[in-house]
Amino acid sequence: MEMVFLTAIGVGGATVFGVVIGFIFKNVTHKFSDIVLSFAAGVMLAAAVLGLIMPAVEQGGKSNLIVVALGIFVGAFCLNLIDKAVPHLHKIIGPDIEAHNNTNLNKVLLFVTAIAIHNLPEGIAAGVGFGSGDTSQALLIAGGIALQNIPEGMVIISPMLAAGVSQKKTFVCAVITGLIEVIGTLIGYFAVSIAEAVLPFALAFAGGTMLYVISDEMIPETHAHGSERGATYALLFGFVVMLVSDVLLG
């Protein structure tokens, strides 16, 4: 349990660490943002497939493939419902800011909500990984999520400052979103520990939420500013880094 808690803090703290770096390098260009976030998307993609979905298949066996497939779609669908139901700033990365649903809400709240929608399923994914009982695989998933949280924290600085959010509030927002990821990790861990029978579905569910974030937000955003080729190779590089890590540490 102590390892789970420390890992949860590490995963959540990675976003805050990225924000601190972002304060040092405030003028992030679109190209740099796209490349870095594409690398993060590749890391997340590998973590979702290698660390969550494939273990779900192995846990349940061939007879449980339908359960795994259902878990992926339910995870994506749930995140889609949250995305539509909760007012937030839809584009949380890059210099462009797009109001979504209710523009009368405080911009700070909208940013926090957007990042929370993005971070909560990542935390749950890390927690579910620990609930599977495979510590090395769980640490790999958590490490991948933490690795992509750093550049994500870096690139959200510019749009928040551009929206009129002070540096102090920006840092507070980062801490809050980090705490949300910690909470998500603990939720995922305890949910699977209490009901181990649902492990294959839970792993697939967590993988589905991550695939949704990658496809719905990260890839479209990183391919929208003329850096598609570099973004594609950065995604592949991130995927390969996680693949190699999985093989060497597995």
Backbone as numpy.savetxt, mean C-alpha at the origin, in Angstrom:
# Nx Ny Nz CAx CAy CAz Cx Cy Cz
4.16 -12.09 19.08 3.33 -10.88 19.08 4.20 -9.62 19.08
5.31 -9.68 19.81 6.21 -8.53 19.86 6.77 -8.21 18.48
7.10 -9.27 17.70 7.62 -9.06 16.36 6.56 -8.43 15.45
5.32 -8.87 15.63 4.22 -8.31 14.84 4.07 -6.82 15.13
4.10 -6.46 16.41 3.92 -5.07 16.80 5.07 -4.20 16.29
6.31 -4.69 16.44 7.46 -3.93 15.96 7.44 -3.77 14.44
7.02 -4.84 13.76 6.93 -4.76 12.30 5.85 -3.77 11.89
4.73 -3.77 12.61 3.64 -2.83 12.32 4.13 -1.39 12.44
4.90 -1.12 13.49 5.45 0.22 13.67 6.42 0.57 12.54
7.22 -0.43 12.14 8.16 -0.21 11.04 7.47 0.10 9.73
6.40 -0.64 9.45 5.65 -0.42 8.21 5.00 0.96 8.22
4.37 1.31 9.34 3.74 2.62 9.43 4.76 3.75 9.46
5.88 3.50 10.15 6.90 4.54 10.24 7.61 4.82 8.94
7.56 3.86 8.00 8.23 4.06 6.71 7.62 5.24 5.95
6.30 5.42 6.07 5.65 6.56 5.42 6.16 7.87 6.02
6.26 7.91 7.34 6.75 9.11 8.03 8.20 9.39 7.61
8.99 8.35 7.53 10.39 8.50 7.10 10.45 9.09 5.69
9.58 8.60 4.81 9.53 9.14 3.45 9.14 10.60 3.43
8.21 10.97 4.30 7.78 12.37 4.37 8.94 13.26 4.82
9.72 12.79 5.78 10.88 13.56 6.25 11.85 13.79 5.09
12.09 12.73 4.31 12.95 12.89 3.13 12.33 13.87 2.14
10.99 13.78 2.01 10.28 14.69 1.11 10.42 16.15 1.50
10.49 16.41 2.80 10.69 17.78 3.26 12.06 18.31 2.84
13.03 17.41 2.80 14.38 17.81 2.41 14.45 18.07 0.91
13.75 17.23 0.13 13.73 17.38 -1.33 12.30 17.69 -1.77
11.90 18.96 -1.61 10.50 19.33 -1.83 10.14 19.38 -3.31
11.05 19.81 -4.16 10.73 20.00 -5.57 10.90 18.69 -6.35
9.91 17.82 -6.20 9.94 16.53 -6.88 9.31 16.67 -8.26
10.02 16.33 -9.32 9.48 16.43 -10.67 8.53 15.28 -10.95
7.68 15.48 -11.97 6.75 14.43 -12.37 7.51 13.16 -12.75
8.59 13.33 -13.48 9.33 12.16 -13.96 9.89 11.35 -12.80
10.51 12.05 -11.85 11.05 11.35 -10.69 9.94 10.67 -9.90
8.84 11.40 -9.72 7.70 10.85 -8.99 7.17 9.60 -9.65
7.03 9.65 -10.97 6.50 8.50 -11.71 7.43 7.29 -11.62
8.73 7.53 -11.74 9.69 6.43 -11.68 9.70 5.79 -10.30
9.76 6.60 -9.28 9.82 6.09 -7.91 8.55 5.33 -7.54
7.39 5.90 -7.90 6.13 5.26 -7.56 5.90 4.00 -8.39
6.42 3.96 -9.60 6.32 2.74 -10.40 7.15 1.63 -9.78
8.33 1.98 -9.28 9.14 1.00 -8.55 8.35 0.47 -7.36
7.70 1.38 -6.63 6.89 0.98 -5.48 5.74 0.07 -5.91
5.14 0.38 -7.07 4.05 -0.46 -7.59 4.55 -1.86 -7.91
5.76 -1.96 -8.46 6.34 -3.27 -8.75 6.60 -4.06 -7.49
7.06 -3.39 -6.45 7.28 -4.04 -5.16 5.96 -4.56 -4.60
4.92 -3.72 -4.65 3.61 -4.11 -4.15 3.03 -5.26 -4.96
3.23 -5.22 -6.27 2.71 -6.29 -7.13 3.33 -7.63 -6.76
4.64 -7.64 -6.57 5.32 -8.88 -6.19 4.87 -9.34 -4.81
4.73 -8.40 -3.88 4.29 -8.76 -2.52 2.89 -9.36 -2.56
2.01 -8.79 -3.40 0.64 -9.28 -3.50 0.59 -10.69 -4.08
1.35 -10.89 -5.17 1.31 -12.18 -5.86 2.11 -13.24 -5.13
3.38 -12.94 -4.81 4.27 -13.93 -4.22 4.03 -14.13 -2.73
3.68 -13.05 -2.05 3.55 -13.13 -0.60 2.16 -13.40 -0.08
1.14 -13.15 -0.91 -0.24 -13.31 -0.43 -1.05 -14.30 -1.27
-1.13 -14.05 -2.57 -2.01 -14.87 -3.41 -1.48 -16.29 -3.58
-0.20 -16.44 -3.91 0.36 -17.79 -4.07 0.33 -18.59 -2.76
0.69 -17.98 -1.62 0.53 -18.71 -0.36 -0.92 -19.10 -0.07
-1.86 -18.26 -0.51 -3.28 -18.60 -0.34 -3.62 -19.85 -1.12
-3.09 -19.96 -2.33 -3.31 -21.15 -3.15 -2.68 -22.37 -2.48
-1.47 -22.20 -1.97 -0.76 -23.32 -1.32 -1.46 -23.75 -0.04
-2.02 -22.79 0.70 -2.72 -23.11 1.94 -3.99 -23.91 1.67
-4.70 -23.50 0.63 -5.99 -24.13 0.36 -5.92 -25.31 -0.58
-4.88 -25.39 -1.39 -4.79 -26.46 -2.38 -5.64 -26.17 -3.61
-5.54 -27.05 -4.59 -6.26 -26.84 -5.85 -7.77 -26.78 -5.65
-8.26 -27.52 -4.67 -9.70 -27.55 -4.43 -10.23 -26.22 -3.93
-9.33 -25.35 -3.47 -9.75 -24.07 -2.90 -9.49 -22.90 -3.84
-9.20 -23.18 -5.10 -8.90 -22.11 -6.06 -10.06 -21.13 -6.19
-11.28 -21.65 -6.12 -12.45 -20.77 -6.23 -12.49 -19.81 -5.04
-12.15 -20.31 -3.86 -12.13 -19.46 -2.66 -11.08 -18.36 -2.81
-9.91 -18.73 -3.34 -8.83 -17.75 -3.55 -9.26 -16.69 -4.57
-9.83 -17.15 -5.68 -10.28 -16.22 -6.71 -11.35 -15.29 -6.16
-12.27 -15.85 -5.38 -13.33 -15.04 -4.78 -12.74 -14.01 -3.82
-11.73 -14.43 -3.04 -11.10 -13.52 -2.10 -10.46 -12.34 -2.81
-9.81 -12.58 -3.95 -9.18 -11.50 -4.71 -10.22 -10.48 -5.16
-11.32 -10.98 -5.72 -12.35 -10.08 -6.23 -13.09 -9.36 -5.11
-13.34 -10.05 -4.01 -14.02 -9.41 -2.88 -13.14 -8.31 -2.29
-11.83 -8.58 -2.18 -10.91 -7.56 -1.68 -10.91 -6.32 -2.55
-10.83 -6.51 -3.86 -10.84 -5.38 -4.79 -12.18 -4.65 -4.74
-13.28 -5.42 -4.67 -14.61 -4.82 -4.66 -14.83 -4.00 -3.40
-14.39 -4.51 -2.25 -14.54 -3.77 -1.00 -13.79 -2.45 -1.04
-12.58 -2.47 -1.57 -11.80 -1.24 -1.66 -12.45 -0.27 -2.65
-13.04 -0.81 -3.70 -13.76 0.02 -4.66 -14.95 0.71 -4.01
-15.68 -0.03 -3.17 -16.82 0.56 -2.46 -16.37 1.67 -1.52
-15.28 1.41 -0.79 -14.75 2.44 0.11 -14.31 3.66 -0.67
-13.67 3.42 -1.80 -13.19 4.49 -2.66 -14.33 5.40 -3.10
-15.49 4.80 -3.39 -16.64 5.57 -3.85 -17.42 6.21 -2.69
-17.46 5.52 -1.56 -18.31 5.97 -0.46 -17.68 7.07 0.39
-16.35 7.06 0.51 -15.68 8.01 1.40 -15.16 9.20 0.63
-15.58 10.42 1.00 -15.05 11.62 0.32 -13.55 11.74 0.55
-12.81 12.00 -0.54 -11.36 12.15 -0.42 -10.79 12.77 -1.69
-9.54 13.15 -1.61 -8.84 13.60 -2.80 -8.34 12.37 -3.52
-8.85 12.10 -4.71 -8.58 10.82 -5.39 -7.12 10.68 -5.77
-6.51 11.74 -6.27 -5.09 11.67 -6.65 -4.25 12.11 -5.46
-3.65 11.15 -4.80 -2.87 11.48 -3.61 -1.40 11.62 -3.93
-1.02 11.38 -5.20 0.38 11.43 -5.55 0.58 12.33 -6.75
1.72 12.98 -6.82 1.98 13.88 -7.93 1.50 15.28 -7.61
1.95 16.26 -8.36 1.60 17.65 -8.10 0.15 17.99 -8.37
-0.57 17.22 -9.20 -1.94 17.54 -9.53 -2.87 17.14 -8.40
-3.89 17.94 -8.15 -4.84 17.68 -7.09 -6.24 17.67 -7.68
-6.99 16.60 -7.44 -8.33 16.48 -7.98 -9.32 16.31 -6.84
-10.30 17.21 -6.72 -11.30 17.09 -5.68 -12.24 15.95 -6.04
-12.67 15.19 -5.03 -13.50 14.02 -5.27 -14.68 14.05 -4.31
-15.89 14.07 -4.83 -17.15 14.00 -4.10 -17.49 15.29 -3.34
-16.82 15.59 -2.26 -17.21 16.70 -1.42 -16.06 17.66 -1.22
-16.06 18.73 -2.03 -14.94 19.67 -2.00 -15.02 20.62 -0.82
-16.12 20.59 -0.06 -16.27 21.48 1.08 -15.55 20.97 2.32
-15.17 19.71 2.32 -14.43 19.19 3.46 -13.03 19.78 3.50
-12.51 19.86 4.69 -11.17 20.38 4.87 -10.16 19.59 4.05
-9.26 20.29 3.36 -8.31 19.61 2.47 -7.40 18.65 3.24
-7.08 19.02 4.45 -6.23 18.13 5.23 -6.95 16.81 5.48
-8.24 16.90 5.85 -9.02 15.69 6.10 -9.12 14.84 4.85
-9.29 15.50 3.70 -9.40 14.77 2.44 -8.10 14.03 2.13
-6.97 14.67 2.36 -5.69 14.01 2.12 -5.51 12.81 3.05
-5.81 13.02 4.33 -5.66 11.94 5.29 -6.55 10.76 4.92
-7.79 11.06 4.52 -8.72 10.00 4.13 -8.21 9.23 2.93
-7.68 9.95 1.95 -7.17 9.29 0.75 -6.03 8.36 1.07
-5.08 8.83 1.86 -3.92 8.01 2.19 -4.33 6.85 3.08
-5.33 7.08 3.95 -5.82 6.00 4.81 -6.42 4.88 3.97
-7.20 5.23 2.95 -7.78 4.23 2.06 -6.67 3.42 1.40
-5.59 4.10 1.11 -4.45 3.46 0.44 -3.65 2.59 1.41
-3.52 3.05 2.65 -2.63 2.38 3.61 -3.28 1.27 4.42
-4.57 1.40 4.72 -5.22 0.41 5.57 -5.13 -1.00 5.01
-5.45 -1.22 3.73 -5.33 -2.59 3.21 -3.89 -3.10 3.19
-2.93 -2.18 3.04 -1.52 -2.60 3.09 -1.18 -3.12 4.48
-1.65 -2.42 5.51 -1.43 -2.87 6.87 -2.08 -4.21 7.13
-3.31 -4.38 6.65 -4.02 -5.65 6.81 -3.25 -6.77 6.13
-2.72 -6.47 4.94 -1.94 -7.47 4.20 -0.73 -7.92 5.01
-0.04 -6.97 5.64 1.12 -7.31 6.46 0.71 -8.17 7.65
-0.40 -7.81 8.28 -0.87 -8.57 9.43 -1.32 -9.97 9.07
-2.02 -10.10 7.94 -2.47 -11.41 7.48 -1.26 -12.31 7.21
-0.21 -11.72 6.68 1.01 -12.49 6.43 1.54 -13.12 7.70
1.54 -12.38 8.80 2.00 -12.93 10.08 1.03 -13.98 10.60
-0.26 -13.78 10.33 -1.26 -14.73 10.79 -1.12 -16.08 10.14
-0.43 -16.14 8.99 -0.25 -17.41 8.29 0.75 -18.31 9.01
1.55 -17.73 9.91 2.53 -18.52 10.64 3.89 -18.61 9.98
4.01 -18.14 8.74 5.29 -18.14 8.03 5.97 -16.79 8.26
6.84 -16.74 9.27 7.44 -15.47 9.68 8.31 -14.86 8.59
9.12 -15.67 7.91 10.01 -15.15 6.87 9.20 -14.54 5.73
8.11 -15.21 5.33 7.26 -14.68 4.25 6.56 -13.41 4.70
6.12 -13.41 5.97 5.43 -12.24 6.51 6.37 -11.04 6.56
7.62 -11.26 6.96 8.59 -10.17 7.01 8.90 -9.65 5.61
8.90 -10.55 4.63 9.13 -10.13 3.25 8.00 -9.23 2.76
6.75 -9.62 3.06 5.60 -8.80 2.68 5.68 -7.44 3.36
5.92 -7.46 4.67 6.00 -6.21 5.43 7.15 -5.33 4.92
8.28 -5.97 4.60 9.42 -5.22 4.07 9.10 -4.59 2.73
8.39 -5.32 1.89 8.00 -4.78 0.59 7.07 -3.60 0.73
6.11 -3.72 1.65 5.16 -2.62 1.88 5.89 -1.41 2.44
6.79 -1.64 3.40 7.56 -0.54 3.98 8.43 0.13 2.92
9.01 -0.69 2.04 9.88 -0.16 0.99 9.11 0.76 0.05
7.87 0.40 -0.28 7.10 1.27 -1.17 6.49 2.44 -0.42
6.38 2.35 0.91 5.84 3.47 1.68 6.80 4.65 1.72
8.10 4.38 1.63 9.09 5.47 1.70 8.96 6.42 0.51
9.02 5.93 -0.74 8.84 6.87 -1.86 7.45 7.48 -1.91
6.45 6.72 -1.46 5.10 7.27 -1.42 5.04 8.46 -0.48
5.68 8.33 0.68 5.73 9.44 1.63 6.47 10.64 1.06
7.51 10.36 0.27 8.30 11.44 -0.33 7.47 12.29 -1.28
6.68 11.63 -2.13 6.04 12.37 -3.22 4.71 13.00 -2.84
4.18 12.72 -1.64 2.91 13.36 -1.27 3.14 14.75 -0.67
4.42 15.09 -0.43 4.72 16.38 0.18 4.28 17.54 -0.71
4.69 17.52 -1.97 4.42 18.64 -2.88 2.94 18.97 -3.02
2.07 17.99 -3.32 0.64 18.33 -3.46 0.02 18.82 -2.17
0.46 18.31 -1.03 -0.12 18.79 0.23 0.27 20.23 0.51
1.54 20.55 0.27 1.98 21.93 0.46 1.30 22.85 -0.55
1.11 22.35 -1.79 0.45 23.14 -2.82 -1.01 23.39 -2.47
-1.62 22.48 -1.71 -3.02 22.64 -1.30 -3.15 23.59 -0.12
-2.05 24.12 0.36 -2.08 25.07 1.46 -1.92 24.45 2.83
-1.53 23.19 2.88 -1.32 22.51 4.16 0.06 22.88 4.70
0.11 23.28 5.96 1.40 23.67 6.54 2.29 22.45 6.72
3.59 22.71 6.89 4.54 21.62 7.09 4.22 20.84 8.35
3.79 21.53 9.39 3.45 20.87 10.64 2.27 19.92 10.46
1.22 20.41 9.78 0.04 19.57 9.55 0.36 18.41 8.60
1.24 18.68 7.65 1.64 17.62 6.73 2.31 16.48 7.49
3.18 16.84 8.42 3.87 15.81 9.21 2.88 15.07 10.10
1.95 15.81 10.70 0.93 15.18 11.54 0.10 14.19 10.73
-0.25 14.58 9.49 -1.01 13.70 8.60 -0.23 12.42 8.34
1.06 12.56 8.13 1.90 11.39 7.87 1.90 10.45 9.07
1.99 11.02 10.27 1.97 10.20 11.49 0.63 9.47 11.62
-0.46 10.18 11.32 -1.79 9.57 11.41 -1.93 8.41 10.45
-1.49 8.64 9.21 -1.61 7.56 8.22 -0.70 6.38 8.58
0.44 6.67 9.20 1.31 5.60 9.67 0.62 4.79 10.76
-0.07 5.48 11.67 -0.80 4.79 12.73 -1.91 3.92 12.17
-2.57 4.41 11.11 -3.63 3.64 10.47 -3.07 2.34 9.91
-1.86 2.40 9.37 -1.24 1.20 8.84 -0.87 0.23 9.97
-0.46 0.78 11.10 -0.18 -0.06 12.27 -1.45 -0.77 12.71
-2.55 -0.02 12.78 -3.84 -0.60 13.17 -4.26 -1.68 12.19
-4.08 -1.41 10.89 -4.43 -2.39 9.87 -3.64 -3.68 10.03
-2.36 -3.55 10.37 -1.51 -4.73 10.57 -2.04 -5.58 11.72
-2.39 -4.93 12.82 -2.90 -5.66 13.98 -4.26 -6.30 13.68
-5.10 -5.59 12.93 -6.41 -6.15 12.56 -6.23 -7.42 11.74
-5.35 -7.35 10.73 -5.10 -8.50 9.87 -4.56 -9.69 10.65
-3.64 -9.41 11.57 -3.02 -10.49 12.35 -4.04 -11.17 13.25
-4.80 -10.39 14.02 -5.75 -10.98 14.97 -6.92 -11.65 14.26
-7.34 -11.09 13.13 -8.46 -11.69 12.39 -8.11 -13.10 11.94
-6.91 -13.27 11.42 -6.49 -14.59 10.92 -6.17 -15.52 12.09
-5.60 -15.00 13.15 -5.25 -15.83 14.31 -6.50 -16.40 14.96
-7.56 -15.60 15.01 -8.80 -16.04 15.63 -9.50 -17.09 14.76
-9.49 -16.87 13.46 -10.19 -17.79 12.55 -9.23 -18.28 11.48
-8.38 -19.25 11.83 -7.35 -19.74 10.91 -7.97 -20.41 9.69
-9.22 -20.86 9.82 -9.88 -21.55 8.70 -10.08 -20.63 7.50
-10.12 -19.33 7.76 -10.37 -18.38 6.66 -9.07 -17.86 6.07
-7.93 -18.45 6.45 -6.63 -17.94 6.02 -6.49 -17.82 4.51
-6.81 -18.86 3.71 -6.67 -18.71 2.26 -7.48 -17.54 1.70
-8.71 -17.40 2.19 -9.55 -16.29 1.73 -8.97 -14.96 2.16
-8.48 -14.89 3.42 -7.93 -13.64 3.95 -6.68 -13.22 3.19
-5.82 -14.17 2.89 -4.61 -13.87 2.12 -4.97 -13.34 0.74
-5.92 -14.02 0.08 -6.35 -13.60 -1.25 -7.05 -12.24 -1.20
-7.84 -12.02 -0.16 -8.53 -10.73 0.03 -7.51 -9.60 0.12
-6.47 -9.80 0.96 -5.43 -8.78 1.12 -4.71 -8.55 -0.20
-4.42 -9.64 -0.93 -3.78 -9.50 -2.23 -4.64 -8.74 -3.22
-5.95 -8.99 -3.19 -6.87 -8.29 -4.08 -6.92 -6.80 -3.83
-6.87 -6.41 -2.54 -6.89 -4.97 -2.22 -5.64 -4.29 -2.76
-4.50 -4.98 -2.65 -3.25 -4.40 -3.15 -3.24 -4.31 -4.67
-3.77 -5.33 -5.34 -3.86 -5.29 -6.81 -4.76 -4.15 -7.26
-5.81 -3.91 -6.50 -6.73 -2.81 -6.84 -6.02 -1.46 -6.76
-5.29 -1.24 -5.69 -4.57 0.02 -5.52 -3.55 0.22 -6.65
-2.84 -0.84 -6.99 -1.83 -0.76 -8.04 -2.46 -0.39 -9.38
-3.56 -1.08 -9.73 -4.19 -0.88 -11.03 -5.01 0.39 -11.11
-5.71 0.72 -10.02 -6.64 1.85 -10.05 -5.95 3.19 -9.85
-4.89 3.22 -9.04 -4.28 4.50 -8.71 -2.82 4.63 -9.16
-2.01 3.64 -8.83 -0.57 3.83 -9.02 -0.16 3.80 -10.49
-0.58 2.78 -11.23 -0.17 2.69 -12.64 -0.76 3.82 -13.48
-2.07 4.13 -13.37 -2.59 5.25 -14.17 -1.88 6.57 -13.86
-1.60 6.82 -12.58 -0.94 8.07 -12.22 0.47 8.15 -12.77
1.21 7.05 -12.72 2.61 7.08 -13.17 2.74 7.05 -14.70
1.64 6.78 -15.39 1.67 6.74 -16.85 0.95 7.95 -17.47
0.72 8.98 -16.67 -0.10 10.11 -17.14 0.71 11.35 -17.49
2.03 11.28 -17.37 2.81 12.52 -17.55 3.97 12.36 -18.53
3.86 11.39 -19.44 4.88 11.24 -20.47 6.08 10.41 -20.10
6.03 9.74 -18.95 7.18 8.92 -18.53 6.81 7.44 -18.52
5.95 7.03 -19.46 5.43 5.66 -19.46 6.52 4.61 -19.55
7.48 4.82 -20.46 8.52 3.81 -20.67 9.36 3.62 -19.41
9.84 4.73 -18.85 10.63 4.64 -17.63 9.84 4.06 -16.48
8.56 4.43 -16.39 7.70 3.92 -15.33 7.52 2.42 -15.46
7.37 1.94 -16.68 7.19 0.50 -16.91 8.42 -0.28 -16.46
9.61 0.19 -16.84 10.83 -0.50 -16.45 11.07 -0.40 -14.94
10.66 0.72 -14.34 10.80 0.86 -12.89 9.90 -0.14 -12.17
8.69 -0.34 -12.69 7.78 -1.34 -12.12 8.39 -2.74 -12.21
8.94 -3.06 -13.38 9.56 -4.37 -13.57 10.74 -4.55 -12.62
11.52 -3.48 -12.44 12.68 -3.55 -11.55 12.23 -3.80 -10.11
11.19 -3.10 -9.68 10.66 -3.30 -8.34 10.16 -4.72 -8.13
9.49 -5.26 -9.16 9.00 -6.64 -9.09 10.15 -7.62 -8.97
11.20 -7.41 -9.78 12.35 -8.32 -9.77 13.08 -8.25 -8.43
13.21 -7.06 -7.86 13.86 -6.91 -6.56 13.16 -7.76 -5.51
11.83 -7.72 -5.51 11.07 -8.52 -4.56 11.15 -10.00 -4.89
11.17 -10.34 -6.18 11.27 -11.73 -6.59 12.59 -12.35 -6.11
13.68 -11.62 -6.34 14.99 -12.09 -5.90 15.03 -12.22 -4.37
14.47 -11.23 -3.69 14.43 -11.27 -2.22 13.66 -12.48 -1.72
12.55 -12.77 -2.41 11.71 -13.91 -2.03 12.48 -15.22 -2.17
13.23 -15.35 -3.27 13.98 -16.58 -3.54 15.14 -16.72 -2.55
15.86 -15.63 -2.31 17.03 -15.69 -1.44 16.68 -15.87 0.03
15.55 -15.27 0.43 15.16 -15.32 1.84 14.15 -16.41 2.15
13.60 -17.02 1.06 12.55 -18.02 1.26 13.09 -19.35 1.78
